[in-house]
């Protein structure tokens, strides 16, 4: 029985040795054709796509368990051309016949890809990035930052910039230098002075809702004009919209000094609520003499064509009114993009300033160690300000994104009506009563046609612009009554006069 078992085991061993002797394999090495570097992780597959082996760190692979015949193998690797080798003969294990497989890089030329985008500069992040990349010292404010405040005009916006001061709520002083040392551009073009007798731009005339971004350059730089030593102020209005929208904003505010209080005013024009005079204050036939009230008579005021209604009236303002209408649209014209930003802004504000000290001093009285008053008075002032602004921007972006054209228009109108009542004592210790009727309107318009082109190695920007600024004070009227205290009665003396400019 033992002999039979030993014989059976011997037969099995002989069969295993026979199978091992007949086992065949394919050994190979995969490398890059140009550099001869081994290709690691390439997959070796059969002709029907069955995975057979993977190359090691040296690019070697071995396929075992094959029969003594020829095979077709396929080598694949990302970034290389797939290679098929036919007629590879299986070899006995341990044979030195190694199949060398050279892989070629799969160089494929992609078609041109164009990415068209619009650079947004109305966000805080964009402004911070511009400040970081600037070679000059600049301060930036974006529309996103402005929207978080209650600022109603560009002057109030600029006031928040470090190193910048606001004079009379409209003129900008940069680094301690007055407004005449500044230069102002809107949308890449210079704007004229808004004042008739000085080089200054009144920033309160631009509504804050029209601003896309604002930059103040605080040092000279080659890319900017050289006619400033204070600051170079660049105001950019809103451009191509990102989406279609229509919005209406209605708001207001009030203060205890003015709202629900008596407000003195005089009769104006029927168009005062739009920010300009409709002719009520026109000089008409003109005037060539000063109008003095003399004891025995005065100049005829009826034949000069002026408004001779000097009466005042009282009413009670409720609150300031603010209105804004924005309409944004974009169209596809063929493969081009056309946009429109239309905006109308309106504000109506009342301001009352009471008990303001308004004194006129002479040479100091050193002997008695006291001030020498030429006039010691108190003013009550009532201001009514109306602002009307409109903006229309039409940008066109070509299909390839390399050309951009814009037609920009911005117009603003401000009307300021003021009545001032003054009571005081003159140097002669006489009681004085005076009043001023004042109206001023300001108009600015800025229109531009601009183009921006991206060239192969450079950029080309051009613009054609027209700017207009006007200040009008049609009829400034004043009168003064000097009450001689020695008589205790109202006396018409040579000191009492009425004038208008």
Buried (B, 14 or more C-beta within 10 A) or exposed (E): EEEEEEEEEEEEEEEEEEEEEEBBBBBBBBBBBEEEEBBEEBBBBEEEEEEBBEBBEEBBBBBEEBEEEEBEBBBBBEEBBEBEBEEBEBBEEEEEEBBEBBBEEEEEEEEEEEEEEBEBBBBBEBBEEBBEEEEBBBBBBBBBBBEEEEBBBBBBBBBBBEEBBBEEEBBBBBBEBBBBBBBBBBBBBEBBBBBEEEBBBBBBBBBBBBBBBBBBBBEEBEEBEEEBBBBBBBBBBBBBBEEEEEEEEEEBEEEEEBBEBEBBBBEBBEBBBBBBBEEBBBBEEEBEEEBBBEEEEBBEEEEBEBBEEEEBEEEEBEBBBBBBBBBBBBEEEEEBBBBBBBBBBBBBBBBBEEEEEEEEEEEEEEEEEEEEBEBBBBBBBBBBBBBBBBBBBBBBBBBEBBBBBBBBBBBBBBBBBBBBBBEBBBEEEBBBBBBBBBBBBBBBBBBBBBBBBEEEEEEEEEBEBEBEBEBBBBBBBBBBBBBBBEEEEEBBBEBBBBEBE
